[in-house]
Amino acid sequence: MFRGIYPPETRTLADAGVHLAEETGEVGEAAHWFFGEHKQALFEKLENELADWVSCMFGVANSAGMDVAAELEQMYEENCHACHRAPCVCSFSTVGKFPS
């Protein structure tokens, strides 16, 4: 779906990266406002901005020739990629470690 929306033939990786950076700022701003006031409308704005950010991330991957959907499918085929359980029982320090 996102390849159809953000085809790599129509924009450069740099353009996709700039778009993602702009969307990252919008997510940060929406989170700031929601966490400051905890209003439903601000939650909905944050939700919308997060969805927009994810779509832009897929756009960057498309522009780089990556298939993130296939990578996610492979990474999570046995539930959590680290503990292999669902629901995940990892702590942040478990999944935050760099591989050796």
Backbone as XML, in Angstrom:
<?xml version="1.0"?>
<chain id="A" units="angstrom">
  <residue number="1" name="MET">
    <atom name="N" x="0.820" y="-1.186" z="0.000"/>
    <atom name="CA" x="0.000" y="0.000" z="0.000"/>
    <atom name="C" x="0.871" y="1.261" z="0.000"/>
  </residue>
  <residue number="2" name="PHE">
    <atom name="N" x="1.876" y="1.308" z="0.886"/>
    <atom name="CA" x="2.693" y="2.512" z="0.969"/>
    <atom name="C" x="3.597" y="2.671" z="-0.245"/>
  </residue>
  <residue number="3" name="ARG">
    <atom name="N" x="3.966" y="1.564" z="-0.882"/>
    <atom name="CA" x="4.747" y="1.670" z="-2.108"/>
    <atom name="C" x="3.930" y="2.388" z="-3.183"/>
  </residue>
  <residue number="4" name="GLY">
    <atom name="N" x="2.625" y="2.129" z="-3.201"/>
    <atom name="CA" x="1.759" y="2.817" z="-4.142"/>
    <atom name="C" x="1.609" y="4.295" z="-3.819"/>
  </residue>
  <residue number="5" name="ILE">
    <atom name="N" x="1.609" y="4.618" z="-2.546"/>
    <atom name="CA" x="1.460" y="6.009" z="-2.117"/>
    <atom name="C" x="2.780" y="6.772" z="-2.251"/>
  </residue>
  <residue number="6" name="TYR">
    <atom name="N" x="3.877" y="6.129" z="-1.845"/>
    <atom name="CA" x="5.208" y="6.751" z="-1.874"/>
    <atom name="C" x="6.145" y="5.946" z="-2.778"/>
  </residue>
  <residue number="7" name="PRO">
    <atom name="N" x="5.902" y="5.905" z="-4.085"/>
    <atom name="CA" x="6.777" y="5.118" z="-4.955"/>
    <atom name="C" x="8.188" y="5.702" z="-4.993"/>
  </residue>
  <residue number="8" name="PRO">
    <atom name="N" x="9.181" y="4.825" z="-4.936"/>
    <atom name="CA" x="10.564" y="5.322" z="-4.899"/>
    <atom name="C" x="10.963" y="6.070" z="-6.171"/>
  </residue>
  <residue number="9" name="GLU">
    <atom name="N" x="10.231" y="5.859" z="-7.246"/>
    <atom name="CA" x="10.561" y="6.525" z="-8.506"/>
    <atom name="C" x="10.193" y="8.011" z="-8.496"/>
  </residue>
  <residue number="10" name="THR">
    <atom name="N" x="9.377" y="8.426" z="-7.535"/>
    <atom name="CA" x="8.879" y="9.803" z="-7.565"/>
    <atom name="C" x="9.577" y="10.749" z="-6.590"/>
  </residue>
  <residue number="11" name="ARG">
    <atom name="N" x="10.451" y="10.215" z="-5.721"/>
    <atom name="CA" x="11.174" y="11.099" z="-4.813"/>
    <atom name="C" x="12.457" y="10.435" z="-4.349"/>
  </residue>
  <residue number="12" name="THR">
    <atom name="N" x="13.400" y="11.262" z="-3.989"/>
    <atom name="CA" x="14.699" y="10.757" z="-3.569"/>
    <atom name="C" x="14.638" y="10.292" z="-2.121"/>
  </residue>
  <residue number="13" name="LEU">
    <atom name="N" x="15.647" y="9.538" z="-1.734"/>
    <atom name="CA" x="15.775" y="9.125" z="-0.342"/>
    <atom name="C" x="15.934" y="10.346" z="0.556"/>
  </residue>
  <residue number="14" name="ALA">
    <atom name="N" x="16.668" y="11.338" z="0.099"/>
    <atom name="CA" x="16.842" y="12.569" z="0.883"/>
    <atom name="C" x="15.503" y="13.272" z="1.097"/>
  </residue>
  <residue number="15" name="ASP">
    <atom name="N" x="14.676" y="13.359" z="0.059"/>
    <atom name="CA" x="13.355" y="13.974" z="0.193"/>
    <atom name="C" x="12.494" y="13.199" z="1.181"/>
  </residue>
  <residue number="16" name="ALA">
    <atom name="N" x="12.535" y="11.878" z="1.099"/>
    <atom name="CA" x="11.766" y="11.037" z="2.026"/>
    <atom name="C" x="12.265" y="11.235" z="3.447"/>
  </residue>
  <residue number="17" name="GLY">
    <atom name="N" x="13.568" y="11.356" z="3.623"/>
    <atom name="CA" x="14.148" y="11.572" z="4.947"/>
    <atom name="C" x="13.734" y="12.910" z="5.537"/>
  </residue>
  <residue number="18" name="VAL">
    <atom name="N" x="13.705" y="13.951" z="4.719"/>
    <atom name="CA" x="13.268" y="15.266" z="5.193"/>
    <atom name="C" x="11.804" y="15.205" z="5.615"/>
  </residue>
  <residue number="19" name="HIS">
    <atom name="N" x="10.990" y="14.517" z="4.830"/>
    <atom name="CA" x="9.572" y="14.367" z="5.175"/>
    <atom name="C" x="9.428" y="13.645" z="6.516"/>
  </residue>
  <residue number="20" name="LEU">
    <atom name="N" x="10.209" y="12.583" z="6.719"/>
    <atom name="CA" x="10.160" y="11.848" z="7.984"/>
    <atom name="C" x="10.595" y="12.746" z="9.152"/>
  </residue>
  <residue number="21" name="ALA">
    <atom name="N" x="11.615" y="13.549" z="8.932"/>
    <atom name="CA" x="12.073" y="14.463" z="9.994"/>
    <atom name="C" x="10.982" y="15.464" z="10.356"/>
  </residue>
  <residue number="22" name="GLU">
    <atom name="N" x="10.298" y="15.989" z="9.359"/>
    <atom name="CA" x="9.198" y="16.919" z="9.627"/>
    <atom name="C" x="8.096" y="16.235" z="10.434"/>
  </residue>
  <residue number="23" name="GLU">
    <atom name="N" x="7.764" y="15.011" z="10.038"/>
    <atom name="CA" x="6.713" y="14.269" z="10.747"/>
    <atom name="C" x="7.146" y="13.927" z="12.172"/>
  </residue>
  <residue number="24" name="THR">
    <atom name="N" x="8.433" y="13.662" z="12.382"/>
    <atom name="CA" x="8.938" y="13.388" z="13.723"/>
    <atom name="C" x="8.707" y="14.593" z="14.626"/>
  </residue>
  <residue number="25" name="GLY">
    <atom name="N" x="8.973" y="15.773" z="14.092"/>
    <atom name="CA" x="8.715" y="16.998" z="14.857"/>
    <atom name="C" x="7.241" y="17.158" z="15.188"/>
  </residue>
  <residue number="26" name="GLU">
    <atom name="N" x="6.363" y="16.815" z="14.249"/>
    <atom name="CA" x="4.932" y="16.922" z="14.488"/>
    <atom name="C" x="4.470" y="15.930" z="15.563"/>
  </residue>
  <residue number="27" name="VAL">
    <atom name="N" x="5.053" y="14.724" z="15.579"/>
    <atom name="CA" x="4.726" y="13.750" z="16.627"/>
    <atom name="C" x="5.170" y="14.295" z="17.984"/>
  </residue>
  <residue number="28" name="GLY">
    <atom name="N" x="6.367" y="14.831" z="18.043"/>
    <atom name="CA" x="6.869" y="15.392" z="19.293"/>
    <atom name="C" x="5.987" y="16.523" z="19.801"/>
  </residue>
  <residue number="29" name="GLU">
    <atom name="N" x="5.571" y="17.391" z="18.916"/>
    <atom name="CA" x="4.704" y="18.500" z="19.313"/>
    <atom name="C" x="3.347" y="17.985" z="19.798"/>
  </residue>
  <residue number="30" name="ALA">
    <atom name="N" x="2.768" y="17.019" z="19.086"/>
    <atom name="CA" x="1.470" y="16.461" z="19.483"/>
    <atom name="C" x="1.583" y="15.759" z="20.838"/>
  </residue>
  <residue number="31" name="ALA">
    <atom name="N" x="2.683" y="15.042" z="21.059"/>
    <atom name="CA" x="2.887" y="14.367" z="22.350"/>
    <atom name="C" x="3.021" y="15.400" z="23.465"/>
  </residue>
  <residue number="32" name="HIS">
    <atom name="N" x="3.757" y="16.443" z="23.204"/>
    <atom name="CA" x="3.932" y="17.514" z="24.191"/>
    <atom name="C" x="2.578" y="18.087" z="24.612"/>
  </residue>
  <residue number="33" name="TRP">
    <atom name="N" x="1.738" y="18.406" z="23.649"/>
    <atom name="CA" x="0.439" y="19.002" z="23.965"/>
    <atom name="C" x="-0.464" y="18.009" z="24.679"/>
  </residue>
  <residue number="34" name="PHE">
    <atom name="N" x="-0.485" y="16.752" z="24.211"/>
    <atom name="CA" x="-1.354" y="15.771" z="24.868"/>
    <atom name="C" x="-0.916" y="15.514" z="26.303"/>
  </residue>
  <residue number="35" name="PHE">
    <atom name="N" x="0.364" y="15.256" z="26.517"/>
    <atom name="CA" x="0.830" y="14.939" z="27.862"/>
    <atom name="C" x="0.721" y="16.134" z="28.803"/>
  </residue>
  <residue number="36" name="GLY">
    <atom name="N" x="0.644" y="17.331" z="28.249"/>
    <atom name="CA" x="0.461" y="18.506" z="29.074"/>
    <atom name="C" x="-0.980" y="18.718" z="29.518"/>
  </residue>
  <residue number="37" name="GLU">
    <atom name="N" x="-1.932" y="18.333" z="28.658"/>
    <atom name="CA" x="-3.332" y="18.635" z="28.955"/>
    <atom name="C" x="-4.241" y="17.410" z="29.054"/>
  </residue>
  <residue number="38" name="HIS">
    <atom name="N" x="-3.835" y="16.279" z="28.498"/>
    <atom name="CA" x="-4.601" y="15.023" z="28.560"/>
    <atom name="C" x="-6.042" y="15.170" z="28.071"/>
  </residue>
  <residue number="39" name="LYS">
    <atom name="N" x="-6.244" y="15.886" z="26.983"/>
    <atom name="CA" x="-7.572" y="16.051" z="26.405"/>
    <atom name="C" x="-7.766" y="15.058" z="25.262"/>
  </residue>
  <residue number="40" name="GLN">
    <atom name="N" x="-8.994" y="14.577" z="25.108"/>
    <atom name="CA" x="-9.294" y="13.581" z="24.081"/>
    <atom name="C" x="-8.916" y="14.066" z="22.682"/>
  </residue>
  <residue number="41" name="ALA">
    <atom name="N" x="-9.221" y="15.304" z="22.366"/>
    <atom name="CA" x="-8.892" y="15.830" z="21.038"/>
    <atom name="C" x="-7.380" y="15.822" z="20.807"/>
  </residue>
  <residue number="42" name="LEU">
    <atom name="N" x="-6.608" y="16.084" z="21.844"/>
    <atom name="CA" x="-5.151" y="16.062" z="21.714"/>
    <atom name="C" x="-4.634" y="14.639" z="21.588"/>
  </residue>
  <residue number="43" name="PHE">
    <atom name="N" x="-5.306" y="13.684" z="22.241"/>
    <atom name="CA" x="-4.951" y="12.273" z="22.081"/>
    <atom name="C" x="-5.187" y="11.849" z="20.640"/>
  </residue>
  <residue number="44" name="GLU">
    <atom name="N" x="-6.313" y="12.247" z="20.083"/>
    <atom name="CA" x="-6.634" y="11.907" z="18.697"/>
    <atom name="C" x="-5.638" y="12.533" z="17.727"/>
  </residue>
  <residue number="45" name="LYS">
    <atom name="N" x="-5.196" y="13.735" z="18.010"/>
    <atom name="CA" x="-4.174" y="14.395" z="17.182"/>
    <atom name="C" x="-2.859" y="13.616" z="17.253"/>
  </residue>
  <residue number="46" name="LEU">
    <atom name="N" x="-2.470" y="13.188" z="18.454"/>
    <atom name="CA" x="-1.257" y="12.397" z="18.612"/>
    <atom name="C" x="-1.373" y="11.080" z="17.855"/>
  </residue>
  <residue number="47" name="GLU">
    <atom name="N" x="-2.511" y="10.443" z="17.974"/>
    <atom name="CA" x="-2.752" y="9.178" z="17.269"/>
    <atom name="C" x="-2.599" y="9.370" z="15.756"/>
  </residue>
  <residue number="48" name="ASN">
    <atom name="N" x="-3.170" y="10.452" z="15.240"/>
    <atom name="CA" x="-3.087" y="10.763" z="13.817"/>
    <atom name="C" x="-1.655" y="11.033" z="13.389"/>
  </residue>
  <residue number="49" name="GLU">
    <atom name="N" x="-0.926" y="11.797" z="14.191"/>
    <atom name="CA" x="0.466" y="12.118" z="13.856"/>
    <atom name="C" x="1.351" y="10.874" z="13.886"/>
  </residue>
  <residue number="50" name="LEU">
    <atom name="N" x="1.094" y="9.971" z="14.832"/>
    <atom name="CA" x="1.866" y="8.721" z="14.877"/>
    <atom name="C" x="1.616" y="7.875" z="13.636"/>
  </residue>
  <residue number="51" name="ALA">
    <atom name="N" x="0.354" y="7.795" z="13.211"/>
    <atom name="CA" x="0.036" y="7.046" z="11.993"/>
    <atom name="C" x="0.712" y="7.686" z="10.785"/>
  </residue>
  <residue number="52" name="ASP">
    <atom name="N" x="0.713" y="9.003" z="10.724"/>
    <atom name="CA" x="1.365" y="9.717" z="9.638"/>
    <atom name="C" x="2.867" y="9.449" z="9.652"/>
  </residue>
  <residue number="53" name="TRP">
    <atom name="N" x="3.472" y="9.435" z="10.850"/>
    <atom name="CA" x="4.904" y="9.152" z="10.977"/>
    <atom name="C" x="5.225" y="7.755" z="10.458"/>
  </residue>
  <residue number="54" name="VAL">
    <atom name="N" x="4.405" y="6.771" z="10.826"/>
    <atom name="CA" x="4.648" y="5.394" z="10.369"/>
    <atom name="C" x="4.579" y="5.336" z="8.844"/>
  </residue>
  <residue number="55" name="SER">
    <atom name="N" x="3.602" y="6.018" z="8.259"/>
    <atom name="CA" x="3.508" y="5.995" z="6.798"/>
    <atom name="C" x="4.757" y="6.613" z="6.161"/>
  </residue>
  <residue number="56" name="CYS">
    <atom name="N" x="5.289" y="7.663" z="6.770"/>
    <atom name="CA" x="6.510" y="8.286" z="6.243"/>
    <atom name="C" x="7.722" y="7.386" z="6.415"/>
  </residue>
  <residue number="57" name="MET">
    <atom name="N" x="7.761" y="6.631" z="7.504"/>
    <atom name="CA" x="8.855" y="5.679" z="7.705"/>
    <atom name="C" x="8.839" y="4.636" z="6.587"/>
  </residue>
  <residue number="58" name="PHE">
    <atom name="N" x="7.645" y="4.164" z="6.237"/>
    <atom name="CA" x="7.544" y="3.232" z="5.120"/>
    <atom name="C" x="7.970" y="3.901" z="3.812"/>
  </residue>
  <residue number="59" name="GLY">
    <atom name="N" x="7.667" y="5.198" z="3.676"/>
    <atom name="CA" x="8.106" y="5.932" z="2.494"/>
    <atom name="C" x="9.621" y="6.000" z="2.393"/>
  </residue>
  <residue number="60" name="VAL">
    <atom name="N" x="10.300" y="6.203" z="3.506"/>
    <atom name="CA" x="11.767" y="6.203" z="3.514"/>
    <atom name="C" x="12.282" y="4.825" z="3.109"/>
  </residue>
  <residue number="61" name="ALA">
    <atom name="N" x="11.701" y="3.794" z="3.682"/>
    <atom name="CA" x="12.117" y="2.427" z="3.335"/>
    <atom name="C" x="11.910" y="2.169" z="1.844"/>
  </residue>
  <residue number="62" name="ASN">
    <atom name="N" x="10.772" y="2.593" z="1.298"/>
    <atom name="CA" x="10.520" y="2.407" z="-0.132"/>
    <atom name="C" x="11.573" y="3.126" z="-0.966"/>
  </residue>
  <residue number="63" name="SER">
    <atom name="N" x="11.886" y="4.359" z="-0.578"/>
    <atom name="CA" x="12.884" y="5.123" z="-1.332"/>
    <atom name="C" x="14.267" y="4.499" z="-1.249"/>
  </residue>
  <residue number="64" name="ALA">
    <atom name="N" x="14.528" y="3.743" z="-0.174"/>
    <atom name="CA" x="15.822" y="3.066" z="-0.008"/>
    <atom name="C" x="15.815" y="1.650" z="-0.596"/>
  </residue>
  <residue number="65" name="GLY">
    <atom name="N" x="14.679" y="1.233" z="-1.142"/>
    <atom name="CA" x="14.587" y="-0.098" z="-1.731"/>
    <atom name="C" x="14.436" y="-1.207" z="-0.700"/>
  </residue>
  <residue number="66" name="MET">
    <atom name="N" x="13.913" y="-0.863" z="0.473"/>
    <atom name="CA" x="13.729" y="-1.851" z="1.541"/>
    <atom name="C" x="12.275" y="-2.286" z="1.605"/>
  </residue>
  <residue number="67" name="ASP">
    <atom name="N" x="12.054" y="-3.536" z="2.011"/>
    <atom name="CA" x="10.708" y="-4.055" z="2.225"/>
    <atom name="C" x="10.518" y="-4.260" z="3.727"/>
  </residue>
  <residue number="68" name="VAL">
    <atom name="N" x="10.113" y="-3.200" z="4.412"/>
    <atom name="CA" x="9.980" y="-3.244" z="5.865"/>
    <atom name="C" x="8.888" y="-4.216" z="6.289"/>
  </residue>
  <residue number="69" name="ALA">
    <atom name="N" x="7.820" y="-4.296" z="5.526"/>
    <atom name="CA" x="6.734" y="-5.224" z="5.870"/>
    <atom name="C" x="7.254" y="-6.658" z="5.903"/>
  </residue>
  <residue number="70" name="ALA">
    <atom name="N" x="8.053" y="-7.040" z="4.921"/>
    <atom name="CA" x="8.623" y="-8.400" z="4.891"/>
    <atom name="C" x="9.586" y="-8.600" z="6.052"/>
  </residue>
  <residue number="71" name="GLU">
    <atom name="N" x="10.367" y="-7.595" z="6.368"/>
    <atom name="CA" x="11.311" y="-7.684" z="7.485"/>
    <atom name="C" x="10.571" y="-7.841" z="8.807"/>
  </residue>
  <residue number="72" name="LEU">
    <atom name="N" x="9.500" y="-7.077" z="8.999"/>
    <atom name="CA" x="8.702" y="-7.193" z="10.220"/>
    <atom name="C" x="8.054" y="-8.576" z="10.327"/>
  </residue>
  <residue number="73" name="GLU">
    <atom name="N" x="7.550" y="-9.063" z="9.207"/>
    <atom name="CA" x="6.935" y="-10.394" z="9.204"/>
    <atom name="C" x="7.946" y="-11.454" z="9.624"/>
  </residue>
  <residue number="74" name="GLN">
    <atom name="N" x="9.150" y="-11.369" z="9.084"/>
    <atom name="CA" x="10.199" y="-12.329" z="9.438"/>
    <atom name="C" x="10.641" y="-12.146" z="10.898"/>
  </residue>
  <residue number="75" name="MET">
    <atom name="N" x="10.817" y="-10.920" z="11.326"/>
    <atom name="CA" x="11.314" y="-10.641" z="12.664"/>
    <atom name="C" x="10.344" y="-11.115" z="13.753"/>
  </residue>
  <residue number="76" name="TYR">
    <atom name="N" x="9.058" y="-11.023" z="13.468"/>
    <atom name="CA" x="8.052" y="-11.339" z="14.484"/>
    <atom name="C" x="7.281" y="-12.626" z="14.190"/>
  </residue>
  <residue number="77" name="GLU">
    <atom name="N" x="7.813" y="-13.480" z="13.323"/>
    <atom name="CA" x="7.097" y="-14.711" z="12.997"/>
    <atom name="C" x="6.972" y="-15.646" z="14.192"/>
  </residue>
  <residue number="78" name="GLU">
    <atom name="N" x="7.851" y="-15.502" z="15.169"/>
    <atom name="CA" x="7.774" y="-16.306" z="16.393"/>
    <atom name="C" x="7.475" y="-15.399" z="17.581"/>
  </residue>
  <residue number="79" name="ASN">
    <atom name="N" x="6.496" y="-14.506" z="17.411"/>
    <atom name="CA" x="6.091" y="-13.543" z="18.429"/>
    <atom name="C" x="7.176" y="-12.499" z="18.649"/>
  </residue>
  <residue number="80" name="CYS">
    <atom name="N" x="7.434" y="-12.093" z="19.890"/>
    <atom name="CA" x="8.456" y="-11.083" z="20.165"/>
    <atom name="C" x="9.791" y="-11.555" z="19.596"/>
  </residue>
  <residue number="81" name="HIS">
    <atom name="N" x="10.506" y="-10.657" z="18.943"/>
    <atom name="CA" x="11.775" y="-11.046" z="18.317"/>
    <atom name="C" x="12.863" y="-11.385" z="19.334"/>
  </residue>
  <residue number="82" name="ALA">
    <atom name="N" x="12.699" y="-10.968" z="20.582"/>
    <atom name="CA" x="13.727" y="-11.233" z="21.594"/>
    <atom name="C" x="13.364" y="-12.420" z="22.491"/>
  </residue>
  <residue number="83" name="CYS">
    <atom name="N" x="12.179" y="-12.359" z="23.121"/>
    <atom name="CA" x="11.812" y="-13.434" z="24.063"/>
    <atom name="C" x="10.944" y="-14.514" z="23.407"/>
  </residue>
  <residue number="84" name="HIS">
    <atom name="N" x="10.463" y="-14.254" z="22.190"/>
    <atom name="CA" x="9.632" y="-15.196" z="21.425"/>
    <atom name="C" x="8.322" y="-15.533" z="22.125"/>
  </residue>
  <residue number="85" name="ARG">
    <atom name="N" x="7.807" y="-14.601" z="22.928"/>
    <atom name="CA" x="6.544" y="-14.831" z="23.619"/>
    <atom name="C" x="5.531" y="-13.771" z="23.215"/>
  </residue>
  <residue number="86" name="ALA">
    <atom name="N" x="4.270" y="-14.115" z="23.374"/>
    <atom name="CA" x="3.180" y="-13.161" z="23.165"/>
    <atom name="C" x="2.173" y="-13.365" z="24.283"/>
  </residue>
  <residue number="87" name="PRO">
    <atom name="N" x="1.975" y="-12.389" z="25.121"/>
    <atom name="CA" x="2.599" y="-11.074" z="25.046"/>
    <atom name="C" x="4.070" y="-11.117" z="25.446"/>
  </residue>
  <residue number="88" name="CYS">
    <atom name="N" x="4.783" y="-10.137" z="24.977"/>
    <atom name="CA" x="6.210" y="-10.000" z="25.266"/>
    <atom name="C" x="6.432" y="-9.841" z="26.773"/>
  </residue>
  <residue number="89" name="VAL">
    <atom name="N" x="7.494" y="-10.477" z="27.260"/>
    <atom name="CA" x="7.855" y="-10.361" z="28.670"/>
    <atom name="C" x="9.227" y="-9.714" z="28.857"/>
  </residue>
  <residue number="90" name="CYS">
    <atom name="N" x="9.750" y="-9.136" z="27.793"/>
    <atom name="CA" x="11.057" y="-8.490" z="27.869"/>
    <atom name="C" x="10.984" y="-7.203" z="28.693"/>
  </residue>
  <residue number="91" name="SER">
    <atom name="N" x="12.093" y="-6.878" z="29.331"/>
    <atom name="CA" x="12.239" y="-5.563" z="29.936"/>
    <atom name="C" x="12.928" y="-4.678" z="28.905"/>
  </residue>
  <residue number="92" name="PHE">
    <atom name="N" x="12.889" y="-3.384" z="29.114"/>
    <atom name="CA" x="13.537" y="-2.482" z="28.162"/>
    <atom name="C" x="15.017" y="-2.791" z="28.042"/>
  </residue>
  <residue number="93" name="SER">
    <atom name="N" x="15.665" y="-3.140" z="29.163"/>
    <atom name="CA" x="17.101" y="-3.417" z="29.116"/>
    <atom name="C" x="17.384" y="-4.679" z="28.301"/>
  </residue>
  <residue number="94" name="THR">
    <atom name="N" x="16.439" y="-5.602" z="28.248"/>
    <atom name="CA" x="16.624" y="-6.823" z="27.451"/>
    <atom name="C" x="16.628" y="-6.488" z="25.969"/>
  </residue>
  <residue number="95" name="VAL">
    <atom name="N" x="15.624" y="-5.733" z="25.505"/>
    <atom name="CA" x="15.525" y="-5.448" z="24.079"/>
    <atom name="C" x="16.414" y="-4.276" z="23.663"/>
  </residue>
  <residue number="96" name="GLY">
    <atom name="N" x="16.906" y="-3.493" z="24.627"/>
    <atom name="CA" x="17.739" y="-2.354" z="24.330"/>
    <atom name="C" x="19.214" y="-2.671" z="24.168"/>
  </residue>
  <residue number="97" name="LYS">
    <atom name="N" x="19.606" y="-3.925" z="24.419"/>
    <atom name="CA" x="21.025" y="-4.306" z="24.306"/>
    <atom name="C" x="21.416" y="-4.464" z="22.838"/>
  </residue>
  <residue number="98" name="PHE">
    <atom name="N" x="22.617" y="-4.032" z="22.537"/>
    <atom name="CA" x="23.154" y="-4.226" z="21.205"/>
    <atom name="C" x="23.639" y="-5.663" z="21.088"/>
  </residue>
  <residue number="99" name="PRO">
    <atom name="N" x="23.467" y="-6.264" z="19.909"/>
    <atom name="CA" x="23.964" y="-7.629" z="19.732"/>
    <atom name="C" x="25.490" y="-7.680" z="19.843"/>
  </residue>
  <residue number="100" name="SER">
    <atom name="N" x="25.987" y="-8.781" z="20.292"/>
    <atom name="CA" x="27.443" y="-8.932" z="20.436"/>
    <atom name="C" x="28.084" y="-9.173" z="19.099"/>
  </residue>
</chain>
